[in-house]
Amino acid sequence: MTKPEFLAKVAETSGATKADAEKVVNAALETIEGALSKGDSVQFVGFGTFEVRERAARTGINPKTKEKINIPAKKAVAFKVGKKLKDSVA
């Protein structure tokens, strides 16, 4: 599902216009992005949790040259699925 398809479905489900649905969805995404950039997690009970996780530094191998390279530590966004969503997909 693409973003325009998602926005159309949200508008249809909520009875709002597509423009209003787009404003709400964009505001929600910006809020989630802002919270994650501060290091906070965002939890929707039953749906899941967005969180920032630390990835440790590690040694990798360049597949082309077989040379060892150092991969630095970094932060990555992770999503942990909630029970209700997991059950509805299964």
C-alpha positions as a Markdown table, in Angstrom:
| # | Residue | x | y | z |
|---|---|---|---|---|
| 1 | Met | 0.0 | 0.0 | 0.0 |
| 2 | Thr | 1.4 | 3.4 | -1.0 |
| 3 | Lys | 1.0 | 6.6 | 1.0 |
| 4 | Pro | -1.7 | 8.0 | -1.3 |
| 5 | Glu | -3.6 | 4.7 | -1.0 |
| 6 | Phe | -3.2 | 4.8 | 2.8 |
| 7 | Leu | -4.4 | 8.4 | 2.9 |
| 8 | Ala | -7.5 | 7.5 | 0.8 |
| 9 | Lys | -8.3 | 4.6 | 3.1 |
| 10 | Val | -7.9 | 6.8 | 6.2 |
| 11 | Ala | -10.1 | 9.4 | 4.7 |
| 12 | Glu | -12.7 | 6.8 | 3.8 |
| 13 | Thr | -12.7 | 5.1 | 7.2 |
| 14 | Ser | -12.8 | 8.4 | 9.3 |
| 15 | Gly | -15.2 | 10.3 | 7.0 |
| 16 | Ala | -12.7 | 13.1 | 6.7 |
| 17 | Thr | -11.4 | 14.7 | 3.5 |
| 18 | Lys | -8.2 | 13.4 | 1.9 |
| 19 | Ala | -6.6 | 16.8 | 2.7 |
| 20 | Asp | -7.5 | 16.5 | 6.4 |
| 21 | Ala | -6.4 | 12.9 | 6.5 |
| 22 | Glu | -3.0 | 13.8 | 5.0 |
| 23 | Lys | -2.5 | 16.6 | 7.6 |
| 24 | Val | -3.3 | 14.2 | 10.4 |
| 25 | Val | -1.1 | 11.3 | 9.1 |
| 26 | Asn | 1.8 | 13.7 | 8.4 |
| 27 | Ala | 1.5 | 15.2 | 11.9 |
| 28 | Ala | 1.5 | 11.8 | 13.4 |
| 29 | Leu | 4.6 | 10.7 | 11.5 |
| 30 | Glu | 6.4 | 13.9 | 12.3 |
| 31 | Thr | 5.6 | 13.4 | 16.0 |
| 32 | Ile | 6.9 | 9.8 | 15.9 |
| 33 | Glu | 10.0 | 11.0 | 14.1 |
| 34 | Gly | 10.6 | 13.8 | 16.7 |
| 35 | Ala | 10.2 | 11.4 | 19.6 |
| 36 | Leu | 12.6 | 8.9 | 18.1 |
| 37 | Ser | 15.2 | 11.6 | 17.3 |
| 38 | Lys | 15.2 | 12.5 | 21.0 |
| 39 | Gly | 15.7 | 8.8 | 22.0 |
| 40 | Asp | 12.2 | 8.2 | 23.2 |
| 41 | Ser | 10.1 | 5.3 | 22.2 |
| 42 | Val | 6.5 | 5.5 | 20.9 |
| 43 | Gln | 4.1 | 2.7 | 22.0 |
| 44 | Phe | 0.7 | 1.9 | 20.6 |
| 45 | Val | -0.9 | -0.7 | 22.8 |
| 46 | Gly | -1.8 | -3.8 | 20.8 |
| 47 | Phe | -0.1 | -2.4 | 17.6 |
| 48 | Gly | 3.5 | -2.1 | 18.6 |
| 49 | Thr | 6.4 | 0.0 | 19.7 |
| 50 | Phe | 8.8 | 2.1 | 17.8 |
| 51 | Glu | 12.2 | 2.5 | 19.6 |
| 52 | Val | 15.8 | 3.5 | 19.0 |
| 53 | Arg | 18.4 | 0.7 | 19.6 |
| 54 | Glu | 22.1 | 1.0 | 19.8 |
| 55 | Arg | 24.1 | -1.2 | 17.3 |
| 56 | Ala | 27.5 | -2.1 | 18.5 |
| 57 | Ala | 30.7 | -1.6 | 16.5 |
| 58 | Arg | 31.8 | -4.7 | 14.6 |
| 59 | Thr | 34.2 | -6.0 | 12.0 |
| 60 | Gly | 32.9 | -6.7 | 8.6 |
| 61 | Ile | 34.4 | -8.0 | 5.3 |
| 62 | Asn | 34.3 | -6.2 | 2.0 |
| 63 | Pro | 32.9 | -8.9 | -0.3 |
| 64 | Lys | 34.7 | -7.5 | -3.3 |
| 65 | Thr | 38.2 | -7.3 | -1.9 |
| 66 | Lys | 37.8 | -9.7 | 1.1 |
| 67 | Glu | 39.4 | -6.9 | 3.2 |
| 68 | Lys | 38.3 | -6.5 | 6.8 |
| 69 | Ile | 36.6 | -3.2 | 7.6 |
| 70 | Asn | 35.5 | -1.6 | 10.8 |
| 71 | Ile | 31.8 | -0.8 | 11.0 |
| 72 | Pro | 31.2 | 1.9 | 13.6 |
| 73 | Ala | 28.5 | 1.8 | 16.3 |
| 74 | Lys | 25.2 | 3.5 | 15.4 |
| 75 | Lys | 21.6 | 4.0 | 16.4 |
| 76 | Ala | 18.9 | 2.3 | 14.5 |
| 77 | Val | 15.1 | 2.5 | 14.6 |
| 78 | Ala | 13.3 | -0.8 | 15.5 |
| 79 | Phe | 9.7 | -1.8 | 15.6 |
| 80 | Lys | 8.4 | -4.4 | 18.0 |
| 81 | Val | 5.1 | -5.9 | 17.0 |
| 82 | Gly | 2.2 | -5.9 | 19.5 |
| 83 | Lys | 0.2 | -8.9 | 20.3 |
| 84 | Lys | -3.1 | -7.8 | 18.7 |
| 85 | Leu | -1.3 | -7.0 | 15.4 |
| 86 | Lys | 0.7 | -10.2 | 15.5 |
| 87 | Asp | -2.5 | -12.2 | 16.1 |
| 88 | Ser | -4.4 | -10.5 | 13.3 |
| 89 | Val | -1.7 | -11.1 | 10.8 |
| 90 | Ala | -1.2 | -14.8 | 11.8 |
